[in-house]
């Protein structure tokens, strides 16, 4: 690490030496030694990281530690230390961005230490997973919670209208199996042999069913974290999405009064020229005009290229002042300004919209898989 004079002086001025070495007198491993410093700000966020090929419980996801180090150069290494079965271990190391910010993850619970530097120059801070918000909604899709009596998720009544004149939502395109919600785009058996022609287009397309479910009638919240662990479809021509809408419909007057659509993630398929990932919100102003904030995620190729091969956790942190979008805990987009002030419900979907159909390059059915969905409510702030 390159420590600047400002960082070093701040560290020494506010320092408190933490006692600790390889083990205590009774042989019990002790935390690492470093100078506690006001230059290291850290907080534990919920369990927002869990990339991998296998299905797993939401309760086993990794905690995210959000840290900012004052006065360091971009690329400064920051280490996260946690107590595991065999003692204290370095569980993650990441480099700061241009603002000294870094996101770290830990599967271990309890006390965690954020450490910058080595030996006598090390500074840091202690945080605890007990300080993170508690989950208020969890669906691991281990039980029948979709489209049945008392279901949490219900297929939305949309189809053959608007931007989807060639497709409609259907319960037939939503299936629960082995702890996974499978949402598909598939041919509509009720219109087999029929073809849909888009305005101004010569090419015709088979009518499609979309997997499209939401919690409008069963669950909504205002402010907090919402996350879903998703493996997307591979082909273009449809997009996987995790999003939210205001209960009762979106109104005019701006987001605080009228609510907003919060598109936590949309994925438009592999080999997309813009990278394929978007996060954005839109609301209606006082005149009823649609206002959009956000869009394509910049440098999407740096975030990963295995969206259809592995599960990733896509999340939003929603406060009265901003939306923070993350993938496996890493901040991908931060939208500051007035946000929705109305209760919002969850939506999971794989949608085939008319504007995408000419780019279809796969084989039906195309499928996205959702391992779990979770919310940590924080309530109104400010």
Residue frames relative to the residue before (quaternion, step in Angstrom):
aa qw qx qy qz dx dy dz
X 1.0000 0.0000 0.0000 0.0000 0.00 0.00 0.00
X 0.2692 -0.7181 0.6120 0.1932 3.53 -1.11 0.67
X 0.1357 -0.8126 0.5651 0.0444 3.60 -0.38 1.23
X 0.3222 -0.7499 0.5433 0.1965 3.56 -0.73 1.03
X 0.6506 -0.5137 0.3686 0.4206 3.60 -1.19 0.39
X 0.6335 0.5400 -0.3406 0.4372 3.60 0.99 -0.79
X 0.6640 0.4936 -0.3002 0.4747 3.58 0.96 -0.88
X 0.6714 0.5066 -0.3087 0.4441 3.56 0.88 -0.94
X 0.6712 0.4886 -0.3119 0.4619 3.59 0.90 -0.86
X 0.6392 0.5150 -0.3272 0.4681 3.58 1.02 -0.77
X 0.6436 0.5304 -0.3222 0.4479 3.53 1.01 -0.83
X 0.7016 0.4601 -0.2759 0.4689 3.56 0.90 -0.92
X 0.6395 0.5440 -0.3336 0.4289 3.57 1.01 -0.78
X 0.7948 0.2820 -0.1422 0.5182 3.57 0.92 -0.87
X 0.4113 0.7747 -0.4206 0.2319 3.55 1.24 0.20
X 0.0525 -0.7310 0.6791 0.0399 3.46 -1.33 0.64
X 0.3480 -0.7667 0.4988 0.2058 3.56 -0.45 1.17
X 0.2619 -0.7495 0.5894 0.1489 3.56 -0.78 1.06
X 0.3493 -0.7203 0.5528 0.2314 3.57 -0.80 0.97
X 0.3608 0.7213 -0.5329 0.2561 3.54 -0.96 0.79
X 0.0495 0.7675 -0.6378 0.0420 3.53 -1.12 0.70
X 0.7919 -0.3024 0.1994 0.4916 3.57 -1.13 -0.42
X 0.7907 -0.1086 0.0706 0.5984 3.58 1.10 -0.64
X 0.4817 -0.6459 0.5046 0.3101 3.55 -1.24 0.47
X 0.7474 -0.3992 0.2793 0.4517 3.56 -1.34 0.00
X 0.7178 0.4225 -0.2582 0.4894 3.57 1.08 -0.64
X 0.6204 -0.5870 0.3297 0.4023 3.57 1.27 0.29
X 0.5121 0.6489 -0.4197 0.3749 3.59 1.28 -0.07
X 0.4744 -0.6720 0.4775 0.3088 3.65 -0.77 0.94
X 0.1966 -0.7841 0.5808 0.0958 3.58 -1.01 0.81
X 0.6418 -0.5444 0.3677 0.3955 3.59 -1.19 0.48
X 0.6357 -0.5280 0.3876 0.4085 3.60 -1.24 0.28
X 0.4390 -0.6701 0.5296 0.2791 3.56 -1.22 0.48
X 0.2143 0.7398 -0.6189 0.1539 3.54 -1.01 0.89
X 0.5036 -0.6130 0.5033 0.3425 3.56 -1.29 0.20
X 0.3785 -0.7042 0.5525 0.2359 3.56 -0.74 1.04
X 0.0208 -0.8375 0.5421 -0.0656 3.57 -0.70 1.10
X 0.4809 -0.6529 0.5108 0.2855 3.53 -1.12 0.76
X 0.5673 0.6019 -0.3808 0.4134 3.59 1.26 -0.24
X 0.6881 0.4003 -0.2666 0.5433 3.58 1.28 -0.22
X 0.0242 -0.7883 0.6141 -0.0297 3.56 -0.47 1.24
X 0.0953 0.8084 -0.5710 0.1068 3.58 -0.78 1.00
X 0.0073 0.7724 -0.6350 -0.0079 3.52 -1.21 0.60
X 0.4020 -0.6980 0.5384 0.2477 3.54 -1.18 0.62
X 0.2161 -0.7507 0.6160 0.1014 3.54 -0.87 1.06
X 0.6856 -0.4695 0.3356 0.4437 3.62 -1.22 0.09
X 0.6646 -0.4923 0.3902 0.4046 3.56 -1.38 -0.03
X 0.0902 0.8521 -0.4916 0.1551 3.53 0.22 1.40
X 0.7065 0.4196 -0.2641 0.5050 3.62 1.20 0.26
X 0.2907 0.7383 -0.5685 0.2176 3.59 -0.84 0.99
X 0.1354 0.7985 -0.5744 0.1189 3.59 0.43 1.15
X 0.3613 0.7126 -0.5379 0.2691 3.56 -1.01 0.84
X 0.6055 -0.6035 0.4008 0.3295 3.54 -1.29 0.27
X 0.7224 0.4678 -0.2427 0.4477 3.58 1.11 -0.67
X 0.5414 -0.5822 0.5011 0.3417 3.53 -1.31 0.49
X 0.0839 0.7935 -0.5999 0.0587 3.57 -1.03 0.76
X 0.6207 -0.5584 0.4047 0.3731 3.56 -1.26 0.40
X 0.5648 -0.5910 0.4550 0.3532 3.56 -1.14 0.65
X 0.6344 0.5535 -0.3266 0.4296 3.57 1.10 -0.67
X 0.6708 0.4909 -0.2958 0.4707 3.61 1.24 -0.28
X 0.4409 0.6976 -0.4633 0.3229 3.60 1.23 0.01
X 0.5611 -0.6245 0.4390 0.3199 3.55 -1.27 0.45
X 0.4654 -0.6335 0.5441 0.2934 3.51 -1.19 0.71
X 0.2685 -0.7410 0.5925 0.1666 3.55 -1.19 0.59
X 0.1497 -0.7653 0.6215 0.0754 3.55 -0.92 0.97
X 0.1931 -0.7797 0.5922 0.0631 3.53 -0.66 1.21
X 0.0504 0.8308 -0.5470 0.0891 3.60 -0.49 1.17
X 0.1005 -0.7591 0.6399 0.0648 3.55 -1.22 0.62
X 0.1625 -0.7851 0.5952 0.0541 3.57 -0.83 1.06
X 0.3217 -0.7737 0.5148 0.1812 3.59 -0.54 1.14
X 0.8701 0.2059 -0.1251 0.4300 3.54 -1.17 0.73
X 0.5668 0.5796 -0.4157 0.4123 3.61 1.08 0.52
X 0.5583 -0.5945 0.4624 0.3480 3.54 -1.26 0.42
X 0.6017 -0.5177 0.4599 0.3979 3.52 -1.28 0.38
X 0.7731 0.3293 -0.2504 0.4809 3.56 -0.96 0.87
X 0.4152 0.6953 -0.4817 0.3347 3.60 1.25 0.22
X 0.4182 -0.7235 0.4973 0.2332 3.58 -0.85 0.99
X 0.0543 -0.7711 0.6344 0.0049 3.55 -0.99 0.94
X 0.1916 -0.8076 0.5541 0.0630 3.58 -0.82 1.03
X 0.2102 -0.7434 0.6211 0.1320 3.56 -1.13 0.73
X 0.1248 -0.7993 0.5875 0.0190 3.55 -0.77 1.12
X 0.0013 0.7998 -0.5984 0.0483 3.59 -0.88 0.99
X 0.4591 -0.6623 0.5142 0.2935 3.54 -1.25 0.46
X 0.0666 -0.7898 0.6098 -0.0026 3.55 -0.66 1.16
X 0.7863 -0.3532 0.2149 0.4592 3.58 -1.29 -0.03
X 0.7711 0.3432 -0.1794 0.5055 3.57 1.02 -0.79
X 0.7537 -0.3611 0.1969 0.5125 3.58 1.19 0.48
X 0.7208 -0.4211 0.3179 0.4496 3.57 -1.30 -0.23
X 0.0014 0.8087 -0.5848 0.0631 3.56 -0.87 1.04
X 0.4682 -0.6098 0.5501 0.3263 3.53 -1.29 0.44
X 0.1450 -0.8395 0.5219 0.0432 3.58 -0.37 1.25
X 0.8024 0.0029 -0.0170 0.5965 3.60 1.20 -0.29
X 0.0211 -0.7638 0.6446 0.0263 3.53 -1.26 0.54
X 0.0418 0.7919 -0.6044 0.0768 3.55 -0.81 1.05
X 0.4238 -0.6963 0.5205 0.2544 3.56 -1.29 0.32
X 0.5284 -0.6501 0.4532 0.3045 3.54 -1.07 0.77
X 0.4186 -0.6575 0.5531 0.2943 3.53 -1.25 0.47
X 0.7764 -0.3773 0.2374 0.4456 3.56 -1.27 -0.16
X 0.7066 0.4193 -0.2584 0.5080 3.59 1.24 -0.32
X 0.5817 -0.6125 0.3595 0.3966 3.56 1.28 0.24
X 0.5104 0.6594 -0.4071 0.3727 3.56 1.28 0.23
X 0.0368 0.7854 -0.6170 0.0346 3.55 -1.16 0.67
X 0.2159 -0.7506 0.6102 0.1330 3.57 -1.17 0.65
X 0.0663 -0.8011 0.5946 -0.0184 3.56 -0.80 1.10
X 0.2044 -0.7961 0.5601 0.1032 3.59 -1.13 0.56
X 0.0261 -0.7846 0.6194 -0.0042 3.53 -1.23 0.64
X 0.3373 -0.7194 0.5726 0.2021 3.57 -0.97 0.90
X 0.6177 0.5446 -0.3398 0.4542 3.58 1.22 -0.43
X 0.3262 -0.7373 0.5618 0.1854 3.57 -1.07 0.79
X 0.6155 0.5685 -0.4087 0.3618 3.55 -1.33 0.12
X 0.7808 -0.2884 0.2320 0.5033 3.56 -1.16 -0.60
X 0.0693 -0.7722 0.6315 0.0112 3.54 -1.09 0.86
X 0.2056 -0.7825 0.5785 0.1034 3.57 -1.09 0.71
X 0.2139 -0.7444 0.6237 0.1056 3.55 -0.93 1.04
X 0.0197 -0.8341 0.5475 -0.0637 3.57 -0.49 1.21
X 0.0893 -0.7682 0.6335 0.0251 3.54 -1.04 0.93
X 0.7959 0.2581 -0.2058 0.5076 3.59 -0.79 0.98
X 0.3949 -0.7166 0.5371 0.2052 3.53 -1.37 0.10
X 0.8537 0.2054 -0.1188 0.4635 3.52 -1.32 0.40
X 0.8362 -0.1441 0.1281 0.5134 3.55 -0.96 -0.90
X 0.6554 0.5160 -0.3125 0.4545 3.61 1.21 -0.38
X 0.4926 0.6937 -0.4214 0.3139 3.59 1.24 -0.19
X 0.0292 -0.7552 0.6547 0.0122 3.54 -1.06 0.87
X 0.1021 0.8243 -0.5511 0.0797 3.57 -1.17 0.36
X 0.2796 -0.7247 0.6008 0.1887 3.51 -1.38 -0.31
X 0.3246 -0.7294 0.5706 0.1925 3.55 -1.23 0.60
X 0.0170 -0.7662 0.6423 0.0016 3.56 -1.07 0.84
X 0.2353 -0.7697 0.5751 0.1463 3.57 -1.26 0.20
X 0.5146 -0.6432 0.4716 0.3147 3.56 -1.05 0.76
X 0.5519 0.6117 -0.3966 0.4048 3.59 1.21 -0.32
X 0.6539 0.5199 -0.3073 0.4557 3.59 1.23 -0.39
X 0.5237 0.6349 -0.4132 0.3897 3.60 1.26 -0.12
X 0.6021 -0.5489 0.4170 0.4030 3.62 -1.15 0.45
X 0.4155 -0.6953 0.5273 0.2566 3.55 -1.15 0.64
X 0.5324 -0.6301 0.4610 0.3272 3.58 -1.06 0.76
X 0.1787 -0.7976 0.5711 0.0760 3.55 -0.98 0.91
X 0.7669 0.1273 -0.1003 0.6210 3.59 1.30 -0.20
X 0.1063 0.7822 -0.6078 0.0863 3.57 -0.86 0.95
X 0.0402 0.7558 -0.6535 0.0067 3.55 -1.05 0.83
X 0.1735 -0.7935 0.5804 0.0585 3.54 -0.55 1.26
X 0.3914 -0.7483 0.4438 0.2998 3.58 1.35 0.03
X 0.3673 0.7148 -0.5007 0.3216 3.55 1.05 0.86
X 0.7389 0.3044 -0.1918 0.5697 3.58 1.29 -0.28
X 0.6159 -0.5639 0.4050 0.3724 3.56 -1.27 0.34
X 0.1322 0.8219 -0.5353 0.1433 3.57 0.06 1.31
X 0.6500 0.5114 -0.3027 0.4737 3.59 1.27 0.20
X 0.8965 -0.0472 0.0160 0.4402 3.55 -0.93 1.07
X 0.5945 0.5182 -0.4144 0.4541 3.60 0.97 0.70
X 0.7238 -0.3691 0.3118 0.4926 3.53 -1.28 -0.24
X 0.8289 0.1226 -0.1279 0.5307 3.57 -0.76 1.06
X 0.3176 0.7859 -0.4825 0.2205 3.61 1.22 0.34
X 0.4567 -0.6619 0.5288 0.2714 3.54 -1.20 0.67
X 0.7711 0.2563 -0.1088 0.5726 3.55 1.03 -0.93
X 0.0662 -0.8042 0.5905 -0.0093 3.55 -0.81 1.04
X 0.5134 -0.6387 0.4731 0.3235 3.57 -0.99 0.84
X 0.4042 -0.7371 0.4988 0.2111 3.54 -0.85 1.02
X 0.4373 -0.7151 0.4915 0.2362 3.54 -1.02 0.86
X 0.3775 0.6971 -0.5169 0.3229 3.54 0.24 1.32
X 0.4279 0.7331 -0.4787 0.2243 3.58 -1.00 0.66
X 0.8484 0.1331 -0.1507 0.4897 3.50 -1.25 0.77
X 0.6518 0.4340 -0.3275 0.5288 3.56 1.14 0.73
X 0.8087 0.3184 -0.1996 0.4526 3.56 -1.33 0.15
X 0.8003 -0.2203 0.1979 0.5214 3.57 -0.81 -1.04
X 0.7113 0.3707 -0.2558 0.5396 3.60 1.29 0.14
X 0.0723 0.8216 -0.5578 0.0929 3.56 0.57 1.15
X 0.7051 0.4378 -0.2580 0.4947 3.60 1.24 -0.36
X 0.7738 0.2627 -0.1677 0.5515 3.62 1.21 0.08
X 0.0990 -0.7805 0.6143 0.0610 3.54 -1.28 0.43
X 0.5381 -0.5984 0.4808 0.3482 3.55 -1.24 0.47
X 0.0426 0.8009 -0.5947 0.0560 3.56 -1.06 0.77
X 0.5194 -0.6277 0.4863 0.3158 3.55 -1.08 0.77
X 0.5781 0.5972 -0.3737 0.4118 3.61 1.17 -0.49
X 0.6969 0.4575 -0.2650 0.4846 3.59 1.21 -0.44
X 0.6616 0.4234 -0.3085 0.5365 3.60 1.30 0.29
X 0.0594 0.8171 -0.5630 0.1087 3.57 -0.59 1.17
X 0.2354 -0.7427 0.6111 0.1395 3.56 -1.08 0.84
X 0.1986 0.7718 -0.5829 0.1587 3.57 -0.81 1.01
X 0.8677 -0.0059 -0.0174 0.4967 3.57 -0.96 0.99
X 0.7229 -0.4709 0.2492 0.4400 3.55 0.90 0.94
X 0.6577 0.4654 -0.3019 0.5096 3.58 1.23 0.41
X 0.2898 -0.7026 0.6201 0.1947 3.56 -1.12 0.74
X 0.1286 -0.7940 0.5933 0.0298 3.55 -0.63 1.20
X 0.0649 -0.7841 0.6172 -0.0091 3.54 -0.69 1.18
X 0.0841 -0.8418 0.5329 -0.0193 3.57 -0.69 1.10
X 0.2474 -0.6458 0.6812 0.2402 3.47 -1.47 0.20
X 0.0908 0.8063 -0.5679 0.1381 3.56 -0.62 1.16
X 0.6170 -0.5362 0.4070 0.4076 3.57 -1.22 0.31
X 0.4454 -0.6816 0.5190 0.2602 3.55 -1.08 0.79
X 0.3373 -0.7753 0.4909 0.2101 3.64 -0.37 1.15
X 0.6238 0.5512 -0.3426 0.4355 3.60 1.16 -0.51
X 0.7562 0.2922 -0.1881 0.5544 3.60 1.22 -0.26
X 0.1949 0.8067 -0.5280 0.1803 3.52 1.14 0.70
X 0.7667 0.2988 -0.2528 0.5090 3.56 -0.81 1.03
X 0.6211 0.5059 -0.3480 0.4870 3.58 1.21 -0.42
X 0.1738 -0.7773 0.5952 0.1064 3.56 -1.20 0.52
X 0.3075 -0.7456 0.5697 0.1580 3.51 -1.07 0.81
X 0.1229 -0.7882 0.6005 0.0548 3.57 -0.85 0.97
X 0.3432 -0.7503 0.5305 0.1946 3.55 -0.71 1.08
X 0.5991 -0.5675 0.4140 0.3843 3.60 -1.10 0.61
X 0.8375 0.1719 -0.1497 0.4966 3.55 -0.86 0.99
X 0.6636 0.4691 -0.3051 0.4964 3.61 1.26 0.10
X 0.4043 -0.7134 0.5175 0.2446 3.57 -1.04 0.79
X 0.6577 0.5380 -0.3200 0.4190 3.54 0.97 -0.84
X 0.2470 -0.7631 0.5835 0.1273 3.53 -1.09 0.81
X 0.1982 -0.7902 0.5759 0.0691 3.55 -1.18 0.66
X 0.5324 -0.5955 0.4907 0.3481 3.53 -1.20 0.55
X 0.4987 -0.6277 0.4997 0.3279 3.57 -1.09 0.69
X 0.2197 -0.8188 0.5278 0.0516 3.53 -0.96 0.94
X 0.2967 -0.6809 0.6327 0.2191 3.51 -1.41 0.39
X 0.2154 -0.7783 0.5809 0.1018 3.57 -1.08 0.80
X 0.3603 -0.6684 0.6008 0.2499 3.56 -1.14 0.67
X 0.1707 0.8021 -0.5260 0.2255 3.57 -0.36 1.26
X 0.1538 0.8160 -0.5330 0.1629 3.60 -0.06 1.30
X 0.0286 -0.8082 0.5882 -0.0006 3.56 -1.20 0.58
X 0.4477 -0.6960 0.5069 0.2413 3.55 -1.35 0.28
X 0.1838 0.8399 -0.4998 0.1042 3.59 1.17 0.48
X 0.7619 0.3822 -0.2063 0.4805 3.60 0.91 -0.86
X 0.7578 0.4217 -0.1905 0.4601 3.58 1.23 -0.28
X 0.8289 -0.0033 0.0419 0.5578 3.61 0.98 -0.67
X 0.1507 0.7483 -0.6373 0.1060 3.55 -1.06 0.88
X 0.0757 -0.7952 0.6005 0.0352 3.57 -1.23 0.36
X 0.2657 -0.7369 0.5964 0.1749 3.55 -1.33 0.25
X 0.8480 0.0015 -0.0934 0.5216 3.56 -0.60 1.28
X 0.5276 0.5974 -0.4829 0.3626 3.50 -0.99 0.96
X 0.5694 -0.5457 0.4748 0.3906 3.53 -1.30 -0.53
X 0.0371 -0.7632 0.6444 0.0296 3.56 -1.07 0.80
X 0.0217 0.8149 -0.5749 0.0707 3.58 -0.87 0.97
X 0.0233 -0.7672 0.6403 0.0306 3.54 -1.25 0.54
X 0.3080 -0.7339 0.5794 0.1753 3.55 -1.06 0.85
X 0.0179 0.8485 -0.5132 0.1275 3.54 -0.28 1.34
X 0.1318 -0.6987 0.6922 0.1236 3.49 -1.33 0.62
X 0.3221 -0.8072 0.4678 0.1609 3.57 -0.46 1.20
X 0.5969 -0.4814 0.4786 0.4277 3.50 -1.41 -0.10
X 0.4674 -0.6811 0.4834 0.2897 3.59 -1.22 0.33
X 0.7342 0.4775 -0.2471 0.4147 3.58 0.85 -0.98
X 0.4730 -0.6066 0.5523 0.3213 3.50 -1.34 0.36
X 0.5713 0.5900 -0.4345 0.3698 3.56 -1.27 0.23
X 0.7578 0.0685 -0.0806 0.6438 3.56 1.39 -0.06
X 0.1997 -0.7985 0.5531 0.1287 3.60 -1.14 0.39
X 0.3969 -0.6764 0.5770 0.2281 3.52 -1.09 0.91
X 0.0247 0.8263 -0.5603 0.0507 3.59 -0.97 0.78
X 0.0826 -0.7096 0.6966 0.0656 3.49 -1.34 0.64
X 0.1635 0.8143 -0.5229 0.1919 3.56 -0.44 1.21
X 0.2651 -0.7492 0.5850 0.1620 3.56 -1.34 0.13
X 0.0861 -0.7700 0.6295 0.0587 3.53 -1.25 0.56
X 0.5884 -0.5935 0.4232 0.3499 3.55 -1.23 0.53
X 0.5101 -0.6415 0.4835 0.3075 3.55 -1.00 0.87
X 0.8046 0.2585 -0.2102 0.4916 3.57 -0.92 0.93
X 0.6169 -0.5621 0.3437 0.4305 3.57 1.28 0.02
X 0.5349 -0.6492 0.4536 0.2944 3.51 -1.18 0.69
X 0.1690 -0.8026 0.5665 0.0793 3.58 -0.95 0.89
X 0.5924 -0.5610 0.4404 0.3747 3.55 -1.32 0.11
X 0.6057 0.6028 -0.4036 0.3270 3.53 -1.33 0.09
X 0.6420 -0.5132 0.3310 0.4636 3.57 1.25 0.17
X 0.6940 -0.5312 0.2952 0.3860 3.58 -1.22 0.41
X 0.6396 0.5420 -0.3561 0.4128 3.61 0.92 -0.77
X 0.7323 0.3984 -0.2218 0.5058 3.56 0.97 -0.85
X 0.8141 0.3219 -0.1383 0.4631 3.57 0.78 -1.02
X 0.4995 -0.6430 0.4393 0.3795 3.57 1.23 -0.19
X 0.2262 -0.7654 0.5897 0.1238 3.55 -1.32 0.04
X 0.3882 -0.6152 0.6038 0.3261 3.50 -1.34 0.24
X 0.1238 -0.7890 0.6011 0.0278 3.55 -0.80 1.09
X 0.1135 -0.8035 0.5838 0.0264 3.57 -0.28 1.27
X 0.2623 -0.8098 0.5081 0.1313 3.54 -0.01 1.35
X 0.7691 -0.1575 0.0976 0.6117 3.56 1.01 -0.83
X 0.0027 -0.7287 0.6837 0.0397 3.51 -1.27 0.62
X 0.0905 -0.7895 0.6053 0.0452 3.57 -0.97 0.84
X 0.2168 -0.8337 0.5045 0.0592 3.54 -0.59 1.25
X 0.7370 -0.4463 0.2275 0.4538 3.59 1.14 0.48
X 0.6301 -0.5510 0.4065 0.3663 3.52 -1.29 0.50
X 0.8370 0.2195 -0.1719 0.4708 3.55 -1.30 0.54
X 0.3087 0.7383 -0.5341 0.2726 3.57 1.07 0.70
X 0.5349 -0.6685 0.4028 0.3236 3.62 -0.84 0.88
X 0.7150 0.4013 -0.2521 0.5141 3.60 1.18 -0.49
X 0.6482 -0.5245 0.3182 0.4511 3.58 1.26 0.15
X 0.4650 -0.7506 0.3758 0.2813 3.55 1.28 -0.32
X 0.7091 0.4507 -0.2559 0.4781 3.63 1.21 -0.34
X 0.0147 0.7833 -0.6215 0.0052 3.57 -0.98 0.85
X 0.0096 -0.7315 0.6807 0.0386 3.52 -1.34 0.51
X 0.2504 0.7741 -0.5521 0.1826 3.58 -0.69 0.99
X 0.2378 -0.7271 0.6132 0.1968 3.54 -1.34 0.06
X 0.0264 -0.7748 0.6239 0.0990 3.52 -1.28 0.27
X 0.0830 -0.7769 0.6240 0.0130 3.52 -1.25 0.67
X 0.4446 -0.6632 0.5307 0.2844 3.56 -1.32 0.18
X 0.3574 -0.7402 0.5255 0.2197 3.58 -0.78 0.98
X 0.7690 -0.3723 0.2397 0.4611 3.59 -1.28 -0.08
X 0.6987 0.4453 -0.2635 0.4940 3.57 1.15 -0.60
X 0.5580 -0.6249 0.3839 0.3883 3.59 1.27 0.02
X 0.4678 0.6725 -0.4474 0.3588 3.57 1.26 0.23
X 0.4576 -0.6871 0.4977 0.2660 3.56 -1.00 0.85
X 0.0866 -0.7824 0.6166 0.0136 3.56 -0.85 1.06
X 0.1361 -0.8138 0.5642 0.0312 3.59 -0.72 1.10
X 0.0542 -0.7768 0.6274 0.0031 3.56 -1.00 0.92
X 0.7171 0.3737 -0.3066 0.5021 3.58 -0.86 0.98
X 0.0879 0.8089 -0.5800 0.0391 3.56 -1.21 -0.45
X 0.8222 -0.1746 0.1492 0.5208 3.56 -1.12 -0.72
X 0.4271 -0.6826 0.5239 0.2778 3.57 -0.97 0.81
X 0.3913 -0.7256 0.5100 0.2455 3.59 -0.70 1.02
X 0.8435 0.1365 -0.1170 0.5062 3.55 -1.18 0.66
X 0.0904 0.8440 -0.5217 0.0860 3.56 0.97 0.90
X 0.6212 0.5640 -0.3525 0.4144 3.58 1.06 -0.66
X 0.6211 0.5330 -0.3448 0.4596 3.60 1.20 -0.38
X 0.6285 0.5437 -0.3310 0.4471 3.58 1.23 -0.38
X 0.7130 -0.3776 0.2604 0.5303 3.59 1.17 -0.54
X 0.1860 -0.7764 0.5899 0.1212 3.54 -1.31 0.22
X 0.6075 0.5705 -0.3284 0.4446 3.57 1.26 0.41
X 0.1820 0.8422 -0.4939 0.1169 3.58 1.15 0.59
X 0.7274 0.4002 -0.2388 0.5037 3.62 1.03 -0.70
X 0.6655 0.5042 -0.2930 0.4659 3.60 1.28 -0.10
X 0.7961 0.1661 -0.0724 0.5774 3.58 1.10 -0.67
X 0.5047 -0.6009 0.5207 0.3362 3.52 -1.31 0.39
X 0.0229 -0.7587 0.6508 0.0166 3.53 -1.19 0.72
X 0.3880 -0.7020 0.5437 0.2469 3.56 -1.16 0.59
X 0.1142 -0.7728 0.6238 0.0224 3.54 -0.72 1.17
X 0.0518 0.8353 -0.5398 0.0911 3.59 -0.69 1.03
X 0.1693 -0.7330 0.6430 0.1435 3.51 -1.41 0.26
X 0.2053 -0.7038 0.6644 0.1452 3.52 -1.21 0.71
X 0.0917 -0.8266 0.5547 -0.0253 3.56 -0.46 1.27
X 0.0557 0.7765 -0.6225 0.0806 3.57 -0.64 1.18
X 0.6689 -0.4883 0.3403 0.4454 3.64 -1.18 0.08
X 0.7524 0.4207 -0.2047 0.4638 3.59 1.19 -0.44
X 0.8251 0.0081 0.0116 0.5649 3.61 1.16 -0.30
X 0.2787 -0.6672 0.6500 0.2339 3.48 -1.49 0.17
X 0.0797 -0.7707 0.6303 0.0486 3.57 -0.95 0.89
X 0.1660 -0.7971 0.5772 0.0630 3.58 -0.57 1.18
X 0.0413 -0.8056 0.5908 -0.0159 3.57 -0.99 0.87
X 0.1502 -0.7173 0.6659 0.1395 3.52 -1.35 0.43
X 0.8234 -0.1081 0.0037 0.5571 3.58 -0.54 1.22
X 0.7627 -0.4091 0.1842 0.4658 3.53 0.96 0.96
X 0.6291 0.5338 -0.3394 0.4518 3.60 1.19 -0.36
X 0.4414 -0.7021 0.4938 0.2616 3.56 -0.79 1.03
X 0.1289 -0.8126 0.5670 0.0406 3.56 -0.78 1.07
X 0.7915 -0.0439 0.0364 0.6084 3.57 1.18 -0.49
X 0.0923 -0.7768 0.6223 0.0270 3.54 -1.02 0.88
X 0.0719 -0.8086 0.5839 -0.0069 3.59 -0.55 1.20
X 0.1445 -0.8166 0.5568 0.0477 3.55 -0.32 1.28
X 0.5369 0.6018 -0.4727 0.3552 3.54 -1.20 0.59
X 0.7382 -0.3995 0.2940 0.4572 3.56 -1.30 0.00
X 0.1609 -0.8001 0.5751 0.0562 3.56 -0.92 0.93
X 0.7257 -0.3997 0.3151 0.4629 3.54 -1.30 0.03
X 0.1719 -0.7880 0.5848 0.0874 3.55 -0.97 0.89
X 0.6059 0.5535 -0.3414 0.4582 3.55 1.29 0.28
X 0.6037 -0.5331 0.4232 0.4151 3.61 -1.16 0.38
X 0.1416 -0.7890 0.5963 0.0428 3.55 -1.00 0.91
X 0.2523 -0.7625 0.5770 0.1483 3.57 -1.11 0.71
X 0.5463 -0.6514 0.4438 0.2834 3.56 -1.27 0.54
X 0.0556 -0.7743 0.6298 0.0272 3.56 -1.16 0.68
X 0.0606 -0.7485 0.6596 0.0306 3.55 -1.12 0.84
X 0.1372 0.8243 -0.5322 0.1359 3.59 -0.75 0.94
X 0.1195 -0.6929 0.6963 0.1443 3.47 -1.44 0.33
X 0.0311 -0.8554 0.5123 -0.0701 3.53 -0.17 1.36
X 0.1993 -0.7428 0.6293 0.1114 3.51 -1.09 0.84
X 0.0804 -0.8246 0.5600 -0.0026 3.55 -0.15 1.33
X 0.6664 -0.5454 0.3311 0.3857 3.56 -1.15 0.68
X 0.6756 0.5156 -0.3093 0.4266 3.59 0.91 -0.86
X 0.6650 0.5048 -0.3048 0.4584 3.61 1.21 -0.38
X 0.5450 0.6880 -0.3888 0.2802 3.58 1.06 -0.74
X 0.6567 0.5136 -0.3515 0.4260 3.67 0.83 -0.74
X 0.6968 0.4511 -0.2699 0.4880 3.61 1.23 -0.36
X 0.3607 0.7503 -0.4915 0.2557 3.60 1.23 0.14
X 0.0241 0.8191 -0.5696 0.0646 3.60 -0.75 1.07
X 0.6041 0.5607 -0.3594 0.4375 3.59 1.16 0.51
X 0.4625 -0.6254 0.5279 0.3411 3.51 -1.26 -0.58
X 0.3881 -0.7191 0.5243 0.2395 3.57 -0.87 0.92
X 0.5497 -0.2068 -0.8092 -0.0177 1.50 -1.99 1.49
X 0.2807 -0.6795 0.6449 0.2089 3.53 -1.31 0.53
X 0.1039 -0.8348 0.5406 -0.0098 3.59 -0.92 0.90
X 0.1355 -0.7198 0.6715 0.1123 3.51 -1.26 0.68
X 0.2266 -0.7756 0.5769 0.1192 3.57 -1.14 0.64
X 0.1514 -0.7717 0.6141 0.0666 3.56 -1.03 0.89
X 0.3035 -0.7764 0.5322 0.1478 3.56 -0.61 1.19
X 0.7768 -0.1839 0.1267 0.5888 3.58 0.98 -0.83
X 0.1733 -0.7334 0.6434 0.1351 3.51 -1.39 0.28
X 0.0092 0.8196 -0.5691 0.0656 3.58 -0.96 0.86
X 0.1167 -0.7729 0.6210 0.0576 3.57 -1.21 0.64
X 0.1274 -0.7357 0.6613 0.0719 3.51 -1.19 0.79
X 0.2012 -0.8062 0.5453 0.1107 3.61 -0.25 1.20
X 0.1613 -0.7903 0.5857 0.0796 3.55 -1.03 0.85
X 0.4237 -0.7275 0.4535 0.2925 3.59 1.22 -0.25
X 0.6959 -0.4684 0.3280 0.4344 3.57 -1.27 0.22
X 0.0417 -0.7760 0.6293 0.0035 3.53 -1.12 0.82
X 0.8336 0.1738 -0.1278 0.5084 3.55 -0.92 0.86
